């Protein structure tokens, strides 16, 4: 599929100005108003469910009392629930790995379309795409926030920083500032990982990198794998820590220290448990939403346990062993008041682009996070982290997912999607995105 990638590589700027002119001349001045009647609006930030009509006028949630245009499109949402657009805060966007060492490769647009089909209206890419392609696509999206789009909104870190790029504390300010100036990343990702005696950034260099990112006005997401790594990241004042230490139970004093710091956690539960979960319960592969966004070849590879390669067999093993530690960490951090945000780490074994965010929310709930907090971590709190509107308040561009069942009863109900509103417009979900691409 590398030929597909070259087809979507960046055309010259002149092409875009011409394309933009053509679009301007054929796009009506304003999108049609949309009236969602009798909705149950679920607001995880307020922990409220409100029976209401939602009017979307010029792509934005209208203030109460606003009159709809005469040609308003009306949907009756009786018996349905509406949540803010979902956000996955830990994505590697190149495709879906398969347990027999195969790979379902996806171009950037393929991934973004699968995400949106699953109600994921935005995601944070923490590495894979080529930076030029990724950030130019992001910038084109951001320049037209009300344009009809079948792709999730992109946020990204680009290249992570680590021992290979930062040799000393003195290097950090210049390197980080130059990187921020070049790409304007949404976050800086730093690999700070000392598990099993791995050679990683030393602490002074790591602290210098966090400070340099702060000075440049960019949040840091720190990949860790020991609890000491997490403690160092908290003390350095990172914005978020991603992953847990799987090997050890979280130290007794860490949750309180973590909560006091205000640093967020993006634990990535799906990547730490879902391959073992699929092996234990193969029926998971038949979920309708998953089948709509993963290729038949990918799902087949998961069904045939006997063709699993050694990497997959090893992953099943460590996921079984580490599950208790991971679940205990969720429970203890939640009890202490740490903000837990949803990120699937999709792009790794056991995960699927778009779909696995739903698993992430569900696993967080299974581990002991209350449903409201699991939902907030994938919607309003995730949006706050990105500096993005929630998409449901008056004046904001509407970003909504319409569900057939109440997600505060069981967060797995986020899979029961009957509609998605993105950039203030209803997304055409008549054709599942998997039909548009071929897996390999
Ligand atoms: Zn990752």
Boltz pocket constraint, residues with backbone or C-beta under 6 A from the ligand:
constraints:
  - pocket:
      binder: B
      contacts: [[A, 90], [A, 91], [A, 92], [A, 126], [A, 345]]
      max_distance: 6.0
